Structures are given as structure tokens and as C-alpha cells.
Amino acid sequence: MSQPKIAKFNLPSPLLQDGSSMAASILQKHCHPTPKPSPPPKTNTSRQGREFQRYTSSGARLTCGTIPVTRNGEILMCSSYRKSEWIIPKGGWETDETMEEAALRESYEECGVAGRLSDPLTPVSFESKKKGGNPGTMCELHPYVLYVEEVFEAWPEDGRARKVVSLDEAIDITSKQGREELSHVLREVREKQIHLKG
């Protein structure tokens, strides 16, 4: 799979997209202040499979995700694992965790960040897209804003690239990629100005 091209980073120094210590240290300077360090992650590997996956009564897969926000209100995006797209961290909500725990876990696994969650945003229903544009599974996404407090140099899916963009750019990127469920959530963040409340 080809990774998305390295995009221009909107902070004073260029961001390395390879999970290096420079990337983490640059991002760390733009995190929300935190009174104490975030607890260490529980694992160095991502959860695999859907044995403990939750579903709605109609069979839609329940997912949780976050819009990671820096101290200055910009959005941290990560590359998709299977496609050449920029996305937000999200994934299945499993039976042994709360929605908030699932959202925090996905943020760490996919984007290598930790922080504080906002109140829940409006859930969004969508159909996942399989390779080649074939229909996928119906999903229900439960999103949050994540006020980023910690950035990790290594994380379970650190083969993913990361980049910081403005909220308007994130909406534009996800719209052009046909990821309407993501642009819908990002537009709610813009409408409520939640990215500036951390």
C-alpha cells in the first residue's frame, strides 16, 4: 500500500511522518497542558479480530473514535492502514470496555496520542467501504474530541503517517476522499467550536 505523501506541517518546524522522536517532540510542544502525565498505555499491540465486537440490534457494527485536537485548535490526522487516505482514529467498540475507553484506545493504537475526551458528539451511521468500492458493513460511529496531552514516539500502528491540519483543511480532505461520516463529525466540531474549548 502506498502511504499518503508527506504534507506540509503547519507548525514552526517540519513534522517527520515516520514516528520518529523529532515528530513526537515537535507535536508534544503543541499539546494541551495536563496536571499529571497520562497513564502508560496498556499494550504495545493493536487489538485484532471481532470476537468481542459490539453490534446494534439491527446488526450495525458499533465504533468509537476521536478528533485529536492540538492546543492551538488544529486537527491531528493519521493515514489509513489499508488505503491512501487521511482519517481520524476510530475502530470497534468491544464488550470489555466503555465507549470512552474504546475511543482512547483507538487514539493510542492508530495515532499514538493520549489526552482528555470531550462530551460525546452526535453518533453517525455509515457504510464502510471495501477495497474497490464494494459495499461493506453498516457502522455506527460514536465520536469525541480528544484534547491531545501526550504524543508517543512509538505506538502499536506506528507505520501510519501523522499530520496536523486546520479544521477547515480536515473537512476538505475528508470530503474530497468521500468520507462523509468523518466530514460530518468535523463540521459538528466547527459548528460548536469544540476544538477551541480544551
C-alpha positions in Angstrom: 0.0 0.0 0.0 1.3 3.5 -0.8 1.2 5.9 2.1 -0.2 9.4 1.6 2.5 11.9 0.7 4.1 13.9 3.5 2.1 17.0 3.8 3.2 20.5 4.9 3.2 20.8 8.7 1.6 23.9 10.0 3.8 24.4 13.0 7.2 26.2 13.1 9.3 23.0 12.3 8.6 20.3 9.8 7.0 17.1 11.2 8.6 13.8 10.3 5.8 11.4 9.3 7.7 8.3 10.3 7.0 8.2 14.1 10.5 9.5 14.9 11.4 11.2 18.2 11.5 14.6 16.4 7.9 14.2 15.3 6.8 13.3 18.8 8.8 16.1 20.4 7.5 18.7 17.9 3.9 17.6 18.5 4.4 17.5 22.3 5.1 21.2 22.3 1.6 21.8 20.9 -0.3 19.6 23.3 -2.9 20.7 25.9 -1.3 21.2 29.3 -2.0 18.4 31.7 -1.6 18.4 35.5 -0.1 14.9 35.6 1.3 12.6 32.9 -1.2 10.3 31.2 -1.1 6.7 32.4 1.1 4.4 30.3 -0.8 2.5 27.6 -1.9 -1.0 28.5 -0.4 -2.7 25.5 2.1 -2.2 22.6 -0.1 -4.1 20.1 -3.4 -3.3 18.5 -6.4 -5.4 19.2 -7.2 -7.8 16.3 -10.4 -9.6 15.2 -14.0 -9.0 16.0 -14.6 -11.7 18.6 -15.7 -9.1 21.2 -17.2 -6.6 18.8 -20.5 -4.8 19.8 -23.4 -4.5 17.3 -26.7 -2.7 17.3 -29.9 -4.7 17.4 -30.2 -4.1 13.6 -26.7 -5.5 13.1 -24.6 -2.3 12.6 -21.1 -2.5 13.9 -20.6 -0.1 16.9 -17.4 2.0 16.6 -15.8 4.8 18.6 -13.3 7.4 17.5 -11.8 10.8 18.2 -10.9 14.1 16.5 -7.4 14.7 18.1 -7.0 18.4 18.7 -3.8 20.3 19.5 -3.5 23.2 21.9 -4.0 25.8 19.1 -7.1 24.0 17.8 -5.6 22.2 14.8 -6.5 18.6 13.9 -4.1 15.7 14.1 -4.9 13.2 11.3 -3.4 9.7 10.6 -3.1 7.8 7.4 -5.5 4.9 6.7 -4.0 1.5 7.2 -5.4 0.0 4.0 -6.0 3.0 1.7 -4.1 6.1 0.7 -6.3 8.4 2.7 -6.1 10.7 5.7 -8.5 9.8 8.5 -9.2 10.2 12.3 -8.6 7.3 14.7 -11.6 5.1 15.1 -12.5 1.4 15.5 -14.7 -1.2 17.0 -16.2 -0.8 20.5 -15.7 -4.1 22.3 -17.6 -5.8 25.1 -15.0 -5.3 27.8 -14.7 -1.5 27.5 -16.8 1.6 27.7 -17.2 3.9 24.7 -14.7 6.3 26.2 -12.2 3.5 26.8 -12.6 2.4 23.2 -12.1 5.9 21.9 -9.0 6.4 23.9 -7.6 3.0 22.9 -8.2 3.7 19.2 -6.5 7.1 19.5 -3.4 5.5 21.0 -3.3 2.5 18.7 -3.8 4.4 15.4 -2.4 7.8 16.1 0.0 7.5 19.1 -1.7 10.1 21.2 -3.4 10.3 24.6 -5.5 13.0 26.3 -8.9 14.2 27.6 -12.2 13.5 25.9 -15.0 16.0 25.2 -18.6 15.1 25.9 -19.8 12.7 23.2 -20.6 14.2 19.7 -23.6 13.1 17.7 -23.4 9.5 16.5 -23.1 8.9 12.7 -24.3 5.9 10.8 -22.4 5.0 7.6 -21.5 2.0 5.4 -17.8 1.1 5.5 -16.2 0.9 2.1 -14.3 -2.2 1.0 -11.4 -2.1 -1.5 -12.6 -1.5 -5.0 -15.7 0.5 -3.8 -17.7 -2.6 -2.9 -20.4 -2.3 -0.2 -19.1 -3.0 3.3 -20.6 -3.3 6.8 -23.1 -0.8 8.3 -21.5 1.0 11.2 -22.5 3.5 13.9 -19.7 5.8 14.9 -19.7 7.4 18.4 -17.2 10.3 18.2 -15.4 12.5 20.7 -12.9 15.4 20.5 -9.6 14.3 22.1 -7.6 17.2 23.6 -4.1 15.9 23.0 -1.9 15.9 26.1 0.7 13.3 25.2 2.3 12.2 21.9 4.2 8.8 21.8 7.3 8.2 19.7 6.3 4.6 19.2 2.8 3.2 19.2 1.1 0.0 18.1 0.3 1.1 14.5 3.3 3.5 14.1 3.6 2.5 10.4 0.8 5.1 9.9 1.8 8.7 9.0 0.5 11.7 11.0 -0.1 15.3 10.1 -1.6 18.4 11.6 -4.0 20.5 9.6 -6.6 23.2 10.3 -10.1 22.1 11.0 -11.3 23.5 7.6 -8.5 21.5 5.8 -9.5 18.4 7.6 -13.1 18.9 6.5 -11.9 19.5 2.9 -9.6 16.4 2.9 -12.3 14.0 4.2 -14.9 15.4 1.8 -12.7 15.0 -1.2 -12.0 11.4 -0.1 -15.7 10.7 0.0 -15.6 10.1 3.8 -18.8 11.9 4.5 -19.1 10.4 8.0 -15.8 12.0 9.0 -16.6 15.4 7.4 -20.0 15.3 9.2 -18.3 14.9 12.6 -15.7 17.6 11.8 -18.4 20.0 10.7 -20.1 19.5 14.1 -16.8 20.3 15.8 -16.6 23.5 13.8 -20.2 24.5 14.4 -19.9 24.0 18.2 -16.3 25.3 18.3 -15.3 22.4 20.5 -11.8 22.3 19.1 -11.1 25.7 20.9 -12.5 24.7 24.3 -9.7 22.4 25.5 
